[in-house]
Amino acid sequence: MPLAMTREVFITCAVTGSGATQDRSPHVPRSPRQIADSAIDAARAGAAVVHCHVRDPDSGAPSRRLDLYREVTDLIRAADVDVVLNLTAGMGGDIVFGGTDAPFPLAAGTDMVGAAERVAHIAQCLPEICTLDCGTMNFAEADYVMTNTPGMLRAMGRMMTDLGVKPEIEAFDTGHLWLAKQLVSEGILDAPALVQLCMGVPWGAPDDLNTFMAMVNNVPEDWTFSAFSLGRNQMAYAAAAVLAGGHVRVGLEDNLWLDKGALATNAQLVERAVGIVERMGARVMTPAELRAKLGLVKRAPVGA
């Protein structure tokens, strides 16, 4: 397939994630104020989208608390900088088995809830975008499975569509794209869809370029995709995504480092991605331009 480089690129900043990174860098935000401030700084640096999880403000552990999502949402919308808000809906599908000899009872860390509870914060906060992880997969931990059954995804996808929130399909392997296309064909998700290609996440699609292009070639031509990889390959994939016709994601959810020995902030990672995009001869899109491209509706701040 001939490459068709993207000439107008939007950058997503994944601000904090749900991984156990809270004690590995002082720049990983924990409280709603810290998450919102880091997102706002990323927007000022050039991110059109901020992708947000929430964490327990004291421990930094990942959380699904509605009040934390509400506070982050309100703080970002009240800021003096424009940005498209993307909230995760990936929480609530975690199974941790008890071990290979005795998988049951399930172990601490299991967090399995129904579809309505998994999207409760989406219904309350109404972000412009929310994520939909389109498959079940083994993660790096020995006995942890990220669980997203076809039935669960159909239910969650329908709720997102009915709420007027655009799902960002998170594809960790080619089978996830296969299921996403099925959800579109059934009318559960609207076409053209929005996809995030998640590369190098154990044990999904590895981040070699052959696998990446296999993922790209499975995205329908009229869909919009962006891509990322983890750690030291984050910026290489910013360039690869643009060259392959897609858009860019960076941020502390995926990578803590700016250079060897130098911990990054979200704004610094966005600034570096902006530099890569512009040096490739492309232009970084604004939030308003992205809304027009994807048909998003900006939500007003509380009290506006």
Secondary structure as a PSIPRED ss2 file (coil, helix, strand):
# PSIPRED VFORMAT (PSIPRED V4.0)

   1 M C   1.000  0.000  0.000
   2 P C   1.000  0.000  0.000
   3 L C   1.000  0.000  0.000
   4 A C   1.000  0.000  0.000
   5 M C   1.000  0.000  0.000
   6 T C   1.000  0.000  0.000
   7 R C   1.000  0.000  0.000
   8 E E   0.000  0.000  1.000
   9 V E   0.000  0.000  1.000
  10 F C   1.000  0.000  0.000
  11 I E   0.000  0.000  1.000
  12 T E   0.000  0.000  1.000
  13 C E   0.000  0.000  1.000
  14 A E   0.000  0.000  1.000
  15 V C   1.000  0.000  0.000
  16 T C   1.000  0.000  0.000
  17 G C   1.000  0.000  0.000
  18 S C   1.000  0.000  0.000
  19 G C   1.000  0.000  0.000
  20 A C   1.000  0.000  0.000
  21 T C   1.000  0.000  0.000
  22 Q C   1.000  0.000  0.000
  23 D C   1.000  0.000  0.000
  24 R C   1.000  0.000  0.000
  25 S C   1.000  0.000  0.000
  26 P C   1.000  0.000  0.000
  27 H C   1.000  0.000  0.000
  28 V C   1.000  0.000  0.000
  29 P C   1.000  0.000  0.000
  30 R C   1.000  0.000  0.000
  31 S C   1.000  0.000  0.000
  32 P H   0.000  1.000  0.000
  33 R H   0.000  1.000  0.000
  34 Q H   0.000  1.000  0.000
  35 I H   0.000  1.000  0.000
  36 A H   0.000  1.000  0.000
  37 D H   0.000  1.000  0.000
  38 S H   0.000  1.000  0.000
  39 A H   0.000  1.000  0.000
  40 I H   0.000  1.000  0.000
  41 D H   0.000  1.000  0.000
  42 A H   0.000  1.000  0.000
  43 A H   0.000  1.000  0.000
  44 R H   0.000  1.000  0.000
  45 A H   0.000  1.000  0.000
  46 G C   1.000  0.000  0.000
  47 A C   1.000  0.000  0.000
  48 A C   1.000  0.000  0.000
  49 V E   0.000  0.000  1.000
  50 V E   0.000  0.000  1.000
  51 H E   0.000  0.000  1.000
  52 C E   0.000  0.000  1.000
  53 H C   1.000  0.000  0.000
  54 V E   0.000  0.000  1.000
  55 R E   0.000  0.000  1.000
  56 D C   1.000  0.000  0.000
  57 P C   1.000  0.000  0.000
  58 D C   1.000  0.000  0.000
  59 S C   1.000  0.000  0.000
  60 G C   1.000  0.000  0.000
  61 A C   1.000  0.000  0.000
  62 P E   0.000  0.000  1.000
  63 S E   0.000  0.000  1.000
  64 R C   1.000  0.000  0.000
  65 R C   1.000  0.000  0.000
  66 L H   0.000  1.000  0.000
  67 D H   0.000  1.000  0.000
  68 L H   0.000  1.000  0.000
  69 Y H   0.000  1.000  0.000
  70 R H   0.000  1.000  0.000
  71 E H   0.000  1.000  0.000
  72 V H   0.000  1.000  0.000
  73 T H   0.000  1.000  0.000
  74 D H   0.000  1.000  0.000
  75 L H   0.000  1.000  0.000
  76 I H   0.000  1.000  0.000
  77 R H   0.000  1.000  0.000
  78 A C   1.000  0.000  0.000
  79 A C   1.000  0.000  0.000
  80 D C   1.000  0.000  0.000
  81 V C   1.000  0.000  0.000
  82 D C   1.000  0.000  0.000
  83 V C   1.000  0.000  0.000
  84 V E   0.000  0.000  1.000
  85 L E   0.000  0.000  1.000
  86 N E   0.000  0.000  1.000
  87 L E   0.000  0.000  1.000
  88 T C   1.000  0.000  0.000
  89 A C   1.000  0.000  0.000
  90 G C   1.000  0.000  0.000
  91 M C   1.000  0.000  0.000
  92 G C   1.000  0.000  0.000
  93 G E   0.000  0.000  1.000
  94 D E   0.000  0.000  1.000
  95 I E   0.000  0.000  1.000
  96 V E   0.000  0.000  1.000
  97 F C   1.000  0.000  0.000
  98 G C   1.000  0.000  0.000
  99 G C   1.000  0.000  0.000
 100 T C   1.000  0.000  0.000
 101 D C   1.000  0.000  0.000
 102 A C   1.000  0.000  0.000
 103 P C   1.000  0.000  0.000
 104 F C   1.000  0.000  0.000
 105 P C   1.000  0.000  0.000
 106 L C   1.000  0.000  0.000
 107 A C   1.000  0.000  0.000
 108 A C   1.000  0.000  0.000
 109 G C   1.000  0.000  0.000
 110 T C   1.000  0.000  0.000
 111 D E   0.000  0.000  1.000
 112 M E   0.000  0.000  1.000
 113 V C   1.000  0.000  0.000
 114 G C   1.000  0.000  0.000
 115 A H   0.000  1.000  0.000
 116 A H   0.000  1.000  0.000
 117 E H   0.000  1.000  0.000
 118 R H   0.000  1.000  0.000
 119 V C   1.000  0.000  0.000
 120 A H   0.000  1.000  0.000
 121 H H   0.000  1.000  0.000
 122 I H   0.000  1.000  0.000
 123 A H   0.000  1.000  0.000
 124 Q H   0.000  1.000  0.000
 125 C H   0.000  1.000  0.000
 126 L C   1.000  0.000  0.000
 127 P C   1.000  0.000  0.000
 128 E C   1.000  0.000  0.000
 129 I E   0.000  0.000  1.000
 130 C E   0.000  0.000  1.000
 131 T E   0.000  0.000  1.000
 132 L E   0.000  0.000  1.000
 133 D E   0.000  0.000  1.000
 134 C C   1.000  0.000  0.000
 135 G C   1.000  0.000  0.000
 136 T C   1.000  0.000  0.000
 137 M E   0.000  0.000  1.000
 138 N E   0.000  0.000  1.000
 139 F C   1.000  0.000  0.000
 140 A C   1.000  0.000  0.000
 141 E C   1.000  0.000  0.000
 142 A C   1.000  0.000  0.000
 143 D C   1.000  0.000  0.000
 144 Y E   0.000  0.000  1.000
 145 V E   0.000  0.000  1.000
 146 M E   0.000  0.000  1.000
 147 T C   1.000  0.000  0.000
 148 N C   1.000  0.000  0.000
 149 T C   1.000  0.000  0.000
 150 P H   0.000  1.000  0.000
 151 G H   0.000  1.000  0.000
 152 M H   0.000  1.000  0.000
 153 L H   0.000  1.000  0.000
 154 R H   0.000  1.000  0.000
 155 A H   0.000  1.000  0.000
 156 M H   0.000  1.000  0.000
 157 G H   0.000  1.000  0.000
 158 R H   0.000  1.000  0.000
 159 M H   0.000  1.000  0.000
 160 M H   0.000  1.000  0.000
 161 T H   0.000  1.000  0.000
 162 D H   0.000  1.000  0.000
 163 L H   0.000  1.000  0.000
 164 G C   1.000  0.000  0.000
 165 V C   1.000  0.000  0.000
 166 K E   0.000  0.000  1.000
 167 P E   0.000  0.000  1.000
 168 E E   0.000  0.000  1.000
 169 I E   0.000  0.000  1.000
 170 E E   0.000  0.000  1.000
 171 A E   0.000  0.000  1.000
 172 F C   1.000  0.000  0.000
 173 D C   1.000  0.000  0.000
 174 T H   0.000  1.000  0.000
 175 G H   0.000  1.000  0.000
 176 H H   0.000  1.000  0.000
 177 L H   0.000  1.000  0.000
 178 W H   0.000  1.000  0.000
 179 L H   0.000  1.000  0.000
 180 A H   0.000  1.000  0.000
 181 K H   0.000  1.000  0.000
 182 Q H   0.000  1.000  0.000
 183 L H   0.000  1.000  0.000
 184 V H   0.000  1.000  0.000
 185 S H   0.000  1.000  0.000
 186 E C   1.000  0.000  0.000
 187 G C   1.000  0.000  0.000
 188 I C   1.000  0.000  0.000
 189 L C   1.000  0.000  0.000
 190 D C   1.000  0.000  0.000
 191 A C   1.000  0.000  0.000
 192 P C   1.000  0.000  0.000
 193 A C   1.000  0.000  0.000
 194 L E   0.000  0.000  1.000
 195 V E   0.000  0.000  1.000
 196 Q E   0.000  0.000  1.000
 197 L E   0.000  0.000  1.000
 198 C E   0.000  0.000  1.000
 199 M C   1.000  0.000  0.000
 200 G C   1.000  0.000  0.000
 201 V C   1.000  0.000  0.000
 202 P C   1.000  0.000  0.000
 203 W C   1.000  0.000  0.000
 204 G C   1.000  0.000  0.000
 205 A C   1.000  0.000  0.000
 206 P C   1.000  0.000  0.000
 207 D C   1.000  0.000  0.000
 208 D C   1.000  0.000  0.000
 209 L H   0.000  1.000  0.000
 210 N H   0.000  1.000  0.000
 211 T H   0.000  1.000  0.000
 212 F H   0.000  1.000  0.000
 213 M H   0.000  1.000  0.000
 214 A H   0.000  1.000  0.000
 215 M H   0.000  1.000  0.000
 216 V H   0.000  1.000  0.000
 217 N H   0.000  1.000  0.000
 218 N C   1.000  0.000  0.000
 219 V C   1.000  0.000  0.000
 220 P C   1.000  0.000  0.000
 221 E C   1.000  0.000  0.000
 222 D C   1.000  0.000  0.000
 223 W C   1.000  0.000  0.000
 224 T E   0.000  0.000  1.000
 225 F E   0.000  0.000  1.000
 226 S E   0.000  0.000  1.000
 227 A E   0.000  0.000  1.000
 228 F E   0.000  0.000  1.000
 229 S C   1.000  0.000  0.000
 230 L C   1.000  0.000  0.000
 231 G H   0.000  1.000  0.000
 232 R H   0.000  1.000  0.000
 233 N H   0.000  1.000  0.000
 234 Q H   0.000  1.000  0.000
 235 M H   0.000  1.000  0.000
 236 A H   0.000  1.000  0.000
 237 Y H   0.000  1.000  0.000
 238 A H   0.000  1.000  0.000
 239 A H   0.000  1.000  0.000
 240 A H   0.000  1.000  0.000
 241 A H   0.000  1.000  0.000
 242 V H   0.000  1.000  0.000
 243 L H   0.000  1.000  0.000
 244 A C   1.000  0.000  0.000
 245 G C   1.000  0.000  0.000
 246 G C   1.000  0.000  0.000
 247 H E   0.000  0.000  1.000
 248 V E   0.000  0.000  1.000
 249 R E   0.000  0.000  1.000
 250 V E   0.000  0.000  1.000
 251 G C   1.000  0.000  0.000
 252 L C   1.000  0.000  0.000
 253 E C   1.000  0.000  0.000
 254 D C   1.000  0.000  0.000
 255 N C   1.000  0.000  0.000
 256 L C   1.000  0.000  0.000
 257 W E   0.000  0.000  1.000
 258 L E   0.000  0.000  1.000
 259 D E   0.000  0.000  1.000
 260 K C   1.000  0.000  0.000
 261 G C   1.000  0.000  0.000
 262 A E   0.000  0.000  1.000
 263 L E   0.000  0.000  1.000
 264 A C   1.000  0.000  0.000
 265 T C   1.000  0.000  0.000
 266 N H   0.000  1.000  0.000
 267 A H   0.000  1.000  0.000
 268 Q H   0.000  1.000  0.000
 269 L H   0.000  1.000  0.000
 270 V H   0.000  1.000  0.000
 271 E H   0.000  1.000  0.000
 272 R H   0.000  1.000  0.000
 273 A H   0.000  1.000  0.000
 274 V H   0.000  1.000  0.000
 275 G H   0.000  1.000  0.000
 276 I H   0.000  1.000  0.000
 277 V H   0.000  1.000  0.000
 278 E H   0.000  1.000  0.000
 279 R H   0.000  1.000  0.000
 280 M C   1.000  0.000  0.000
 281 G C   1.000  0.000  0.000
 282 A C   1.000  0.000  0.000
 283 R E   0.000  0.000  1.000
 284 V E   0.000  0.000  1.000
 285 M C   1.000  0.000  0.000
 286 T C   1.000  0.000  0.000
 287 P H   0.000  1.000  0.000
 288 A H   0.000  1.000  0.000
 289 E H   0.000  1.000  0.000
 290 L H   0.000  1.000  0.000
 291 R H   0.000  1.000  0.000
 292 A H   0.000  1.000  0.000
 293 K H   0.000  1.000  0.000
 294 L H   0.000  1.000  0.000
 295 G C   1.000  0.000  0.000
 296 L C   1.000  0.000  0.000
 297 V C   1.000  0.000  0.000
 298 K C   1.000  0.000  0.000
 299 R C   1.000  0.000  0.000
 300 A C   1.000  0.000  0.000
 301 P C   1.000  0.000  0.000
 302 V C   1.000  0.000  0.000
 303 G C   1.000  0.000  0.000
 304 A C   1.000  0.000  0.000
